């Protein structure tokens, strides 16, 4: 799908060639930010969620820190789902955020 923005298109095309997780997270955020500026909140949410998932998979960080960083991305996604009025995706994202917050909370 072409968003109509050449920067978003270029980032999407190059995403697969990125090797490092930090670079992929940065690309996801850049794509999502651009899509949000274009008024495509629903699609932006998917890219923020992808960044959150990649952040949580960073094995070099302790689980609590990975969850904390992922929460930031999923909170952005939640706002986008709300803006896009996607109740189902908003509920799923909210549940995921609750789970991530439990990881951050000491037992």
DAFENRA-V39962 format. One record per residue. N is the residue number from 1. OMEGA is omega in whole degrees, 0 to 359 (999 if undefined). BURIAL is # if it has 16 or more other ideal C-beta (glycine too) atoms within 10 Angstrom, else .. D_LAST is the distance of its C-alpha to the last C-alpha in Angstrom with 1 decimal. Layout:
n,omega,burial,d_last
N,OMEGA,BURIAL,D_LAST
N,OMEGA,BURIAL,D_LAST
This chain:
n,omega,burial,d_last
1,179,.,44.3
2,184,.,45.9
3,184,#,44.4
4,179,.,47.6
5,184,.,46.1
6,179,.,47.3
7,178,.,44.3
8,179,#,41.8
9,180,.,44.1
10,178,.,44.4
11,179,#,40.6
12,181,#,40.2
13,184,.,43.0
14,184,.,41.6
15,182,#,37.9
16,181,.,38.5
17,179,.,40.1
18,185,.,37.2
19,186,.,35.6
20,179,.,32.6
21,179,.,29.4
22,178,.,29.5
23,179,.,33.0
24,178,#,32.1
25,179,#,29.3
26,178,.,31.9
27,178,#,34.5
28,179,#,32.2
29,180,#,31.6
30,178,#,35.3
31,181,#,36.4
32,179,#,34.0
33,180,.,35.2
34,179,#,38.8
35,179,#,38.4
36,177,#,36.9
37,179,.,39.8
38,179,.,42.1
39,180,.,40.6
40,186,#,39.0
41,181,#,35.6
42,179,.,34.8
43,177,#,35.7
44,180,#,33.9
45,181,#,30.6
46,180,#,31.0
47,175,#,31.3
48,177,#,28.3
49,178,#,26.3
50,177,#,27.9
51,178,#,26.9
52,179,#,23.2
53,178,.,23.4
54,179,#,25.1
55,182,#,22.6
56,180,#,19.7
57,180,.,21.9
58,187,.,22.5
59,181,.,21.5
60,179,.,22.3
61,176,.,19.3
62,184,.,15.6
63,181,.,13.7
64,180,.,11.9
65,177,.,15.4
66,180,#,17.1
67,180,#,15.0
68,178,#,15.8
69,179,#,19.4
70,179,#,19.7
71,179,#,18.5
72,181,.,21.6
73,181,#,23.9
74,175,#,22.7
75,175,.,23.0
76,179,#,26.6
77,180,#,27.1
78,178,#,26.0
79,179,#,28.6
80,178,#,31.2
81,178,#,30.6
82,179,#,31.0
83,180,#,34.2
84,181,#,35.5
85,178,.,34.9
86,186,#,33.2
87,181,.,31.2
88,179,.,30.1
89,178,#,28.8
90,179,#,27.2
91,179,.,25.3
92,180,.,24.2
93,178,#,23.1
94,179,.,21.2
95,178,.,19.3
96,177,#,18.6
97,177,#,17.4
98,179,.,14.9
99,179,.,13.6
100,180,#,13.6
101,176,.,11.8
102,178,.,8.8
103,182,.,9.0
104,184,.,9.3
105,178,.,6.4
106,182,.,3.8
107,999,.,0.0
